[in-house]
Amino acid sequence: MCLKDQWVQIHSFKHNGRLHRYWERNYVLEDNENYFIVASNRTRVVEADGRRWYTHEPAITIFSKKDWYNVIAMLKNEGICYYCNIASPSIEDDGKIKYIDYDLDLKLYPDNNIKVLDEKEYEKHRQKYGYNEDLDLVLRNEVSKIHYLMQKRYFPFDDKKIIELHEKFMNIK
């Protein structure tokens, strides 16, 4: 099922199959063999424990269908901030985009500063959920690959492309 030009929910799960959180309203700008690319603005997020909150700024999110990540490009006043989740490749299921979140995250700031986040949470969940050595290797290699892409500002960390996608979304809205 092609999701292009549809409003969808995004569902994030943990390794044990439990729902982690979901984003209610996201517009699919592109659905190709490599990515789902969605746009949102002040969408409601529902946590597994029932807490609800709204995102603060417009965002373009790139969900890889083949690689182990997704990237939220947040359009802030000071520039575009990229938040990369190390996660399973994303799939479409029942009209929703779904993936498994593996806790490790990277953040690229507008000043090109890069931070690796949540390493302690990753270690805790690696033990709790029993990530095997092969999965651990895949996830750690993905962190290195993403760090390189961020340094070089290669897609999906390309401000010009993100602005273009956001403008496309604004013309649709």
N, C-alpha and C positions, 0 to 999 in steps of 0.2 A: 504494500500500500504506500503510495507516495503522499507525503504529508505537506508538500509545498502549498503555500497560500492557505493554510489552515491554522486555527488556534488550537493549541495542544497543552496538555499538562506534561511536566517533566518529573519523573520519579527516580529518586536516589535510594539505593538499597545498601545494606551492609553485606559482608561476605556470607553470613548465615541466612540470607534471603529476607531478612526483616526490613520493612520500609524504614528509611532514615528520615526523609523529608520529601515534600513535593512542592513544585511551583505551579500555581493554578493557571495562569494565562500567558501564553507565549506564542508569538506568531512565527511560523516557519517560512523563512525567506528562501532557503535552498534545501533541497533534499537530493543529493547526488550519491554516487557510489562510495565516496569517501567521508562525507559529512552531512549532518543536519546542522543548519545555521538558523538560529532563532533570535528574535528580537523581543524585548519586553521593556516595560516602563512601569514602575511601582506595582509590580505583581505581588499577589499575596503568596506567602510561603507558609506551609503547615508542617510543623515538626512532628516526629513520631509520638511525642508525649502530648500532642494537642496544642502546644503553643502556636500562636499565629503572629506573623509580622509581615511587613511590606518592604520590598527592596526600595532603596533610596534614590537610585538614579537610573536613567536609561542604560540598557545593556544589550550587547550582542554576544550570544553564546555559541561557540563552535563545539559540536559533539562529534568526535571522531568515531567512525564506524569500524576502523581497522586498527588504530593505535590506542594505547592505554592512557587516554587523557580526555578532558574537556576543558575549555577555556572560557571564562566569563570576562568580557571586555567591558568594564564599567566606565561610562563617559561622565567623568567628574569635572568640576570647574577648573581644577588644576591640571587636567589632562586625562588621558586614558590610562586606567590602572587595570592590569591583567591578573586574574586569579586563576591559576591552573590546578584543577583537581587531577591527581593521578587516580585513574578509574578504569574499569573495564571498557572495552569498545561499546558504544551505545547501540541500542536496537530500537526498532519500532515494535510495539506490542499493544494490540487493542487500541490503536490510535494515540498512544502515548510514547514518549521517548523515555527509555529506561537504561540505567547503568548501575554498576556496583562501585561505591566510593571506597577507596583504599587509604584514606586519611592523609597520606602525604600530599602536600600542596606546595606550590611555588607562587610567589607574587612578584610581578614586575611593575615597578613604580614609574611614573612619568619621567623621573630623573635617571632612568635606566638602572637603578638599584634593584638587585634581585635577592629575595630571601626564600629559603626553604623553610616551610612551616610544618608543625604538627608531627615532628619526628618521634616524640615521646608517645603520642597517641597511636601512631603507627606501630611502634614496638608493643604497646599494650594490646592492641587488637591482633597483631600478628600471633601473639601467644594465645589470646582468648579464642580466636577463630581458627587457629591452626593453619596459617598460611604455609604451604610447603616451600621447599628451597627453590623450586623452579619458578613459582609465582613471585617469591621474594626477589629473585634475580631479574625477572621481567620488570617489576615495579621500580627497582633501583636503577636499572638501565634506562627506564623511561624518564626518571628524574634527570639523569645526565643529558639525555637527548633534548628534553625541554629546556634545560638550562642553556644549552648551546643555541637552540632556536631563539630563545629570549635575547641572548647576547647579540646575535646577528640581526634581530628584529625580522626574522623570517615569519611567513604566515604560520600560525594565526596571530602573531604579535606585530602586525603591520598596521600602524595607525591610519594610514591612507585608506586601506581596504575596510577597516572598521568604520571609519567616517562615511565611506561610500555606502556600506550596508545600512548604517543608521539613517542616512538620508533616504534610502529606498524605503525603509520602514515608515519614516515620517510622511512620505508621499502616499503611502497606502492607507495609513491611519486617517 
